[in-house]
Amino acid sequence: MALPSPALLPLSSTALDPADRAGLEALHLAGTPDNTRRAYARDLAYLAAWKEAAFAAPLIWPETEAVALRFLLDHARDLETAPPEDPARIVAERMVALGLRLSLARPAPATLDRRIASWRAFHRMRNLPSPFEAPLLRQTRAKARKASGHLPRPKSAHPITREILIEMIRATGPGLRGLRDRAVLCLGWASGGRRRSEIAGLMREDLDLTGFDAEGIVRLRLVRTKTTGTGTAPRLVLKGMAARALVAWLDAGRITEGPVFRRITRTGTVGACALSPAGVGQIVKRLVVATGRGGDFASAHGLRAGFLTQAALDGVPVQAAMRLSLHRSALQAQKYYADVEIAANPAADLLERGTGEAGSGETGPLAGL
């Protein structure tokens, strides 16, 4: 997949000969995940269209602080109630007409942050300073986040906890498709809550089955994840039902090399092409529906959320769960624990402990409150 535009070529301010230029571009391509490159392409199209609409000019490198500040201000407020002659509203209406913006409502902070992150990355590719590093721009971004009052939406409406997962596994059908789908669910959940891309990108060469017959364990290696670089992710393990489901699929599909999870053809045979990340999402959604829940009940990310939520319900220390989930931030992983643990937190009983009522079952002086 090529870089989305010549404007993204990672050229430094120093002239490069053609060979070095080609080598640098190839290195950036090899080191940038496909999803990131697709996001770069979308964000570049958006930024270029926005500047053309706002300033009737193309993007420049480096971009000016004035343009960057205008971009922040235009996206930090709700334009649905802005007067028709408001310049920011006029630009937003053009973006809606181009299909690059859904509405005049204020974009989610995460969307704005991603576009700014892409813009900064484009500057780094050219070895140029980003205008968003200026103190005024950094402060404005912080104020915009606070002013939005926006609560981030979960990637999955509900976590797929163990009980739900078992229902989904029971809903898988017979044959190769059922074996594959059970293996997808079991591996995606039990290995720490894997992302769609990690499940789809798993290769047979990444699996070690030498301990399966004696110990019932399958070891797996993730070449690269969202939070770990190539070759730095630790080896993970599958045990029990999850290991058996994976080996059953490998044996039935006669998969000895290449992609672990593959498409099933119309004739019911195992194809050569790897299952796509979107295909993993479709499997999860189909099986969620098969349990009698709505299609919007949970997405594929529910496997990841469900693993951590179940770990909290079962009293597994967050540090132990993170060794499998590979969360880089303890704060991010702890979010799944917060709602589960709060009722059992001893600190919630401080008042009752002070009045002698916590867990005693006796009538105390404040029993009527």
DRENRO-449669 format. One record per residue (C-alpha): residue in three letters; x, y, z. Coordinates in Angstrom, 1 decimal, always signed. Example, Ala and Ser with C-alpha at 12.3 -4.5 7.8 and 13.67 -1.06 7.14 Angstrom:
REM residues 2
residuo; px; py; pz
ALA; +12.3; -4.5; +7.8;
SER; +13.7; -1.1; +7.1;
END
This chain:
REM residues 369
residuo; px; py; pz
MET; +0.0; +0.0; +0.0;
ALA; +1.6; +3.3; -1.0;
LEU; +1.7; +6.4; +1.0;
PRO; -1.6; +8.4; +0.5;
SER; +0.0; +11.4; -1.2;
PRO; +3.4; +12.8; -2.2;
ALA; +2.8; +15.4; +0.5;
LEU; +3.4; +12.5; +3.0;
LEU; +6.8; +11.5; +1.7;
PRO; +9.1; +11.4; +4.7;
LEU; +11.6; +13.9; +3.3;
SER; +13.9; +15.8; +5.5;
SER; +14.8; +19.4; +5.0;
THR; +18.1; +18.1; +3.6;
ALA; +18.1; +17.1; -0.1;
LEU; +18.2; +13.3; -0.5;
ASP; +19.4; +11.4; -3.5;
PRO; +16.8; +9.1; -5.2;
ALA; +18.1; +5.9; -3.6;
ASP; +18.0; +7.4; +0.0;
ARG; +14.6; +8.8; -0.7;
ALA; +13.3; +5.5; -1.8;
GLY; +14.9; +3.7; +1.1;
LEU; +13.5; +6.1; +3.6;
GLU; +10.0; +5.8; +2.2;
ALA; +10.2; +2.0; +2.2;
LEU; +11.3; +2.1; +5.8;
HIS; +8.4; +4.3; +6.8;
LEU; +6.0; +2.0; +5.0;
ALA; +7.4; -1.2; +6.6;
GLY; +7.3; +0.4; +10.0;
THR; +3.8; +1.8; +9.9;
PRO; +0.8; -0.6; +10.4;
ASP; -1.8; -0.8; +7.7;
ASN; -4.5; +0.7; +9.9;
THR; -2.3; +3.7; +10.7;
ARG; -1.6; +4.3; +7.0;
ARG; -5.3; +4.2; +6.3;
ALA; -6.0; +6.7; +9.1;
TYR; -3.2; +8.9; +7.7;
ALA; -4.9; +8.9; +4.3;
ARG; -8.3; +9.9; +5.7;
ASP; -6.8; +12.6; +7.9;
LEU; -4.7; +14.1; +5.1;
ALA; -7.8; +14.3; +2.9;
TYR; -9.7; +16.0; +5.7;
LEU; -6.9; +18.5; +6.5;
ALA; -6.3; +19.4; +2.9;
ALA; -10.0; +19.9; +2.2;
TRP; -10.5; +22.0; +5.4;
LYS; -7.6; +24.3; +4.6;
GLU; -8.8; +24.8; +1.1;
ALA; -12.3; +25.6; +2.4;
ALA; -11.0; +27.9; +5.1;
PHE; -8.1; +29.7; +3.4;
ALA; -8.4; +28.8; -0.3;
ALA; -4.9; +27.5; +0.0;
PRO; -3.1; +24.1; +0.1;
LEU; -1.3; +22.7; +3.1;
ILE; +2.2; +23.9; +3.5;
TRP; +5.2; +22.4; +5.4;
PRO; +5.7; +23.5; +8.1;
GLU; +2.2; +24.8; +8.6;
THR; +1.7; +28.2; +10.4;
GLU; +0.6; +28.5; +14.0;
ALA; -2.3; +30.8; +12.8;
VAL; -3.7; +28.0; +10.6;
ALA; -3.3; +25.4; +13.4;
LEU; -5.0; +27.7; +15.9;
ARG; -7.9; +28.3; +13.5;
PHE; -8.3; +24.5; +13.0;
LEU; -8.5; +24.0; +16.8;
LEU; -11.0; +26.8; +17.3;
ASP; -13.2; +25.7; +14.4;
HIS; -13.4; +22.2; +15.9;
ALA; -13.7; +23.0; +19.6;
ARG; -17.3; +24.3; +19.5;
ASP; -20.7; +23.2; +18.4;
LEU; -21.6; +24.9; +15.1;
GLU; -25.2; +23.8; +14.9;
THR; -26.3; +27.0; +16.7;
ALA; -23.7; +29.3; +15.1;
PRO; -25.1; +32.0; +12.8;
PRO; -25.2; +31.2; +9.1;
GLU; -22.6; +33.8; +8.3;
ASP; -20.1; +32.3; +10.9;
PRO; -16.9; +31.5; +8.9;
ALA; -16.4; +28.3; +10.8;
ARG; -19.9; +27.1; +10.1;
ILE; -19.6; +27.9; +6.4;
VAL; -16.4; +25.8; +6.3;
ALA; -18.1; +23.0; +8.2;
GLU; -21.0; +23.0; +5.8;
ARG; -18.6; +22.5; +2.9;
MET; -17.0; +19.6; +4.7;
VAL; -20.4; +18.0; +5.3;
ALA; -21.2; +18.5; +1.6;
LEU; -17.9; +16.8; +0.7;
GLY; -18.8; +13.8; +2.9;
LEU; -15.8; +14.5; +5.2;
ARG; -17.8; +15.6; +8.2;
LEU; -21.0; +14.0; +9.4;
SER; -22.7; +17.1; +10.9;
LEU; -22.1; +20.6; +12.4;
ALA; -21.9; +19.2; +15.9;
ARG; -18.6; +19.5; +17.7;
PRO; -16.4; +16.5; +16.9;
ALA; -15.5; +14.1; +19.7;
PRO; -12.2; +15.1; +21.4;
ALA; -10.7; +11.7; +20.3;
THR; -11.4; +12.5; +16.7;
LEU; -9.8; +15.9; +17.0;
ASP; -6.8; +14.5; +18.8;
ARG; -6.3; +11.9; +16.1;
ARG; -6.3; +14.4; +13.3;
ILE; -3.9; +16.6; +15.1;
ALA; -1.6; +13.6; +15.9;
SER; -1.6; +12.8; +12.1;
TRP; -0.8; +16.4; +11.2;
ARG; +2.1; +16.3; +13.7;
ALA; +3.3; +13.0; +12.2;
PHE; +3.3; +14.5; +8.7;
HIS; +5.6; +17.2; +10.0;
ARG; +7.9; +14.6; +11.6;
MET; +8.1; +12.7; +8.3;
ARG; +9.5; +15.9; +6.8;
ASN; +11.8; +16.5; +9.7;
LEU; +10.0; +19.8; +10.4;
PRO; +8.6; +21.3; +13.7;
SER; +4.9; +21.1; +14.2;
PRO; +2.9; +24.3; +15.0;
PHE; +1.0; +22.3; +17.7;
GLU; +4.1; +22.3; +19.9;
ALA; +3.7; +26.1; +20.5;
PRO; +2.7; +26.9; +24.1;
LEU; -0.5; +28.7; +23.0;
LEU; -1.6; +25.7; +20.8;
ARG; -0.9; +23.2; +23.6;
GLN; -2.8; +25.3; +26.1;
THR; -5.7; +25.7; +23.7;
ARG; -5.9; +22.0; +23.1;
ALA; -6.1; +21.3; +26.8;
LYS; -8.8; +24.0; +27.3;
ALA; -10.8; +22.5; +24.4;
ARG; -10.8; +19.0; +26.0;
LYS; -12.1; +20.4; +29.3;
ALA; -14.7; +22.6; +27.6;
SER; -16.2; +19.7; +25.6;
GLY; -17.4; +17.9; +28.6;
HIS; -17.5; +14.8; +26.4;
LEU; -17.4; +11.4; +27.9;
PRO; -15.6; +8.9; +25.6;
ARG; -17.8; +6.2; +24.1;
PRO; -16.7; +2.6; +24.9;
LYS; -15.4; +0.7; +21.9;
SER; -17.9; -2.0; +22.8;
ALA; -21.3; -1.2; +24.3;
HIS; -21.0; -4.1; +26.7;
PRO; -18.1; -6.4; +27.7;
ILE; -18.3; -10.0; +26.6;
THR; -17.9; -11.7; +30.0;
ARG; -17.3; -15.4; +30.5;
GLU; -21.0; -16.2; +30.7;
ILE; -21.8; -14.4; +27.5;
LEU; -18.8; -15.9; +25.8;
ILE; -19.9; -19.4; +26.7;
GLU; -23.3; -18.7; +25.2;
MET; -21.7; -17.5; +22.0;
ILE; -19.5; -20.6; +21.8;
ARG; -22.6; -22.8; +22.2;
ALA; -24.2; -20.8; +19.3;
THR; -21.4; -21.7; +16.9;
GLY; -22.6; -24.2; +14.2;
PRO; -21.1; -27.5; +13.1;
GLY; -18.4; -28.1; +10.6;
LEU; -15.3; -26.1; +9.7;
ARG; -17.0; -22.7; +10.2;
GLY; -18.1; -23.7; +13.7;
LEU; -14.6; -24.9; +14.6;
ARG; -13.0; -21.7; +13.3;
ASP; -15.5; -19.4; +15.0;
ARG; -15.0; -21.2; +18.4;
ALA; -11.2; -20.9; +18.0;
VAL; -11.5; -17.2; +17.2;
LEU; -13.7; -16.6; +20.3;
CYS; -11.6; -18.7; +22.6;
LEU; -8.2; -17.3; +21.5;
GLY; -9.4; -13.8; +21.2;
TRP; -10.8; -13.8; +24.8;
ALA; -8.5; -16.2; +26.8;
SER; -5.2; -15.0; +25.5;
GLY; -5.8; -11.6; +27.1;
GLY; -8.5; -10.0; +25.0;
ARG; -6.9; -9.7; +21.6;
ARG; -7.7; -6.9; +19.1;
ARG; -9.3; -7.8; +15.7;
SER; -6.1; -7.1; +13.8;
GLU; -4.1; -9.3; +16.2;
ILE; -6.5; -12.2; +15.7;
ALA; -6.6; -11.8; +12.0;
GLY; -2.8; -11.4; +11.7;
LEU; -1.8; -14.5; +13.7;
MET; +0.3; -16.9; +11.7;
ARG; +0.8; -20.7; +12.2;
GLU; +4.5; -20.0; +12.6;
ASP; +3.6; -17.9; +15.7;
LEU; +2.2; -20.9; +17.5;
ASP; +4.1; -23.4; +19.6;
LEU; +2.2; -26.6; +20.2;
THR; +5.1; -28.6; +21.6;
GLY; +3.5; -28.5; +25.1;
PHE; +0.0; -29.3; +24.1;
ASP; +0.0; -33.1; +24.4;
ALA; +1.7; -33.1; +27.8;
GLU; +0.4; -29.9; +29.4;
GLY; -2.5; -28.9; +27.3;
ILE; -0.8; -25.5; +26.6;
VAL; -0.4; -23.6; +23.4;
ARG; +2.1; -20.8; +23.4;
LEU; +1.7; -17.9; +20.9;
ARG; +3.7; -15.0; +19.9;
LEU; +2.3; -11.7; +18.6;
VAL; +4.7; -10.1; +16.1;
ARG; +3.4; -6.6; +16.8;
THR; +0.5; -5.1; +18.7;
LYS; -0.8; -1.6; +19.2;
THR; +1.2; -1.2; +22.4;
THR; +4.3; -3.3; +21.6;
GLY; +6.8; -3.1; +18.7;
THR; +7.9; -5.8; +16.4;
GLY; +9.5; -8.6; +18.3;
THR; +9.0; -7.0; +21.7;
ALA; +5.6; -8.6; +22.7;
PRO; +6.0; -11.4; +25.3;
ARG; +4.9; -14.9; +24.5;
LEU; +1.3; -15.6; +25.6;
VAL; -0.4; -18.9; +26.6;
LEU; -3.6; -20.7; +25.9;
LYS; -4.8; -23.4; +28.3;
GLY; -7.7; -25.8; +28.6;
MET; -10.8; -25.2; +26.5;
ALA; -9.2; -22.4; +24.5;
ALA; -6.1; -24.5; +23.6;
ARG; -8.3; -27.4; +22.6;
ALA; -10.5; -25.2; +20.4;
LEU; -7.5; -23.8; +18.6;
VAL; -5.8; -27.2; +18.0;
ALA; -9.1; -28.7; +16.8;
TRP; -9.4; -25.9; +14.2;
LEU; -5.8; -26.3; +13.1;
ASP; -6.2; -30.1; +12.7;
ALA; -9.5; -29.9; +10.9;
GLY; -8.4; -27.1; +8.6;
ARG; -5.0; -28.8; +8.0;
ILE; -3.3; -25.5; +8.7;
THR; +0.5; -26.1; +9.0;
GLU; +1.7; -22.7; +7.7;
GLY; +0.4; -19.3; +6.9;
PRO; -2.6; -17.5; +8.4;
VAL; -4.2; -19.3; +11.3;
PHE; -7.7; -18.0; +10.8;
ARG; -9.0; -18.1; +7.2;
ARG; -12.1; -17.6; +5.2;
ILE; -14.5; -20.5; +4.6;
THR; -15.4; -20.8; +1.0;
ARG; -19.0; -21.1; -0.3;
THR; -18.3; -24.8; -0.8;
GLY; -17.4; -25.2; +2.9;
THR; -13.7; -25.6; +2.4;
VAL; -10.8; -23.7; +4.1;
GLY; -9.6; -20.9; +1.8;
ALA; -6.0; -19.7; +1.5;
CYS; -6.8; -16.0; +2.3;
ALA; -6.5; -14.8; +5.9;
LEU; -9.6; -13.7; +7.7;
SER; -9.7; -9.9; +7.8;
PRO; -10.1; -7.8; +11.0;
ALA; -13.6; -6.9; +9.7;
GLY; -14.3; -10.6; +9.3;
VAL; -13.4; -11.1; +12.9;
GLY; -15.8; -8.4; +13.9;
GLN; -18.6; -10.0; +11.8;
ILE; -18.1; -13.3; +13.5;
VAL; -18.4; -11.7; +16.9;
LYS; -21.5; -9.7; +15.9;
ARG; -23.2; -12.8; +14.3;
LEU; -22.7; -14.9; +17.4;
VAL; -23.8; -12.1; +19.7;
VAL; -27.1; -11.9; +17.8;
ALA; -27.3; -15.7; +17.9;
THR; -27.5; -15.5; +21.7;
GLY; -30.6; -13.4; +21.5;
ARG; -28.9; -10.1; +22.0;
GLY; -29.0; -7.1; +19.6;
GLY; -26.3; -6.6; +17.0;
ASP; -25.2; -3.4; +18.8;
PHE; -24.9; -5.2; +22.2;
ALA; -21.1; -5.8; +21.7;
SER; -18.4; -5.4; +19.1;
ALA; -15.2; -7.4; +18.7;
HIS; -13.6; -5.1; +21.3;
GLY; -16.0; -6.7; +23.8;
LEU; -13.6; -9.7; +23.9;
ARG; -10.9; -7.4; +25.3;
ALA; -13.2; -5.6; +27.6;
GLY; -14.8; -8.8; +28.7;
PHE; -11.5; -10.4; +29.6;
LEU; -10.5; -7.6; +31.9;
THR; -14.0; -7.2; +33.3;
GLN; -14.0; -10.9; +34.2;
ALA; -10.6; -10.7; +35.7;
ALA; -11.9; -8.0; +38.0;
LEU; -15.0; -10.0; +38.9;
ASP; -12.8; -13.0; +39.7;
GLY; -10.4; -11.0; +41.8;
VAL; -7.4; -11.3; +39.5;
PRO; -4.8; -8.5; +40.2;
VAL; -4.8; -6.0; +37.5;
GLN; -1.0; -6.4; +37.0;
ALA; -1.6; -10.1; +36.3;
ALA; -4.3; -9.4; +33.8;
MET; -2.1; -6.8; +32.1;
ARG; +0.6; -9.4; +31.4;
LEU; -1.8; -11.1; +29.0;
SER; -3.8; -8.0; +27.8;
LEU; -0.5; -6.2; +27.1;
HIS; -2.0; -2.9; +28.2;
ARG; +0.8; -0.3; +28.3;
SER; -1.1; +2.0; +30.8;
ALA; -2.2; +0.6; +34.1;
LEU; -4.7; +3.5; +34.3;
GLN; -6.4; +2.3; +31.0;
ALA; -6.6; -1.3; +32.3;
GLN; -7.9; -0.2; +35.7;
LYS; -10.9; +1.4; +34.1;
TYR; -12.4; -2.1; +33.6;
TYR; -11.8; -2.8; +37.3;
ALA; -13.3; +0.4; +38.6;
ASP; -17.0; -0.3; +38.3;
VAL; -16.6; -3.9; +39.3;
GLU; -14.5; -3.4; +42.4;
ILE; -16.1; -0.3; +43.8;
ALA; -18.9; -2.0; +45.8;
ALA; -16.4; -4.4; +47.4;
ASN; -13.8; -1.7; +48.2;
PRO; -13.3; -1.6; +52.0;
ALA; -13.2; +2.2; +51.8;
ALA; -16.9; +2.2; +50.9;
ASP; -17.6; +0.8; +54.4;
LEU; -15.8; +3.5; +56.4;
LEU; -19.0; +5.1; +57.7;
GLU; -20.6; +1.8; +58.6;
ARG; -17.4; +0.6; +60.3;
GLY; -17.4; +3.7; +62.4;
THR; -20.9; +3.1; +63.6;
GLY; -20.4; -0.7; +64.1;
GLU; -22.9; -1.6; +61.4;
ALA; -20.8; -3.0; +58.6;
GLY; -21.6; -6.6; +58.1;
SER; -22.8; -7.0; +61.7;
GLY; -26.5; -7.4; +61.0;
GLU; -27.3; -5.6; +64.3;
THR; -29.5; -2.7; +64.8;
GLY; -27.4; +0.4; +65.4;
PRO; -28.1; +4.0; +66.3;
LEU; -28.4; +5.0; +62.6;
ALA; -30.4; +2.0; +61.4;
GLY; -33.3; +4.1; +60.4;
LEU; -31.3; +6.2; +58.0;
END
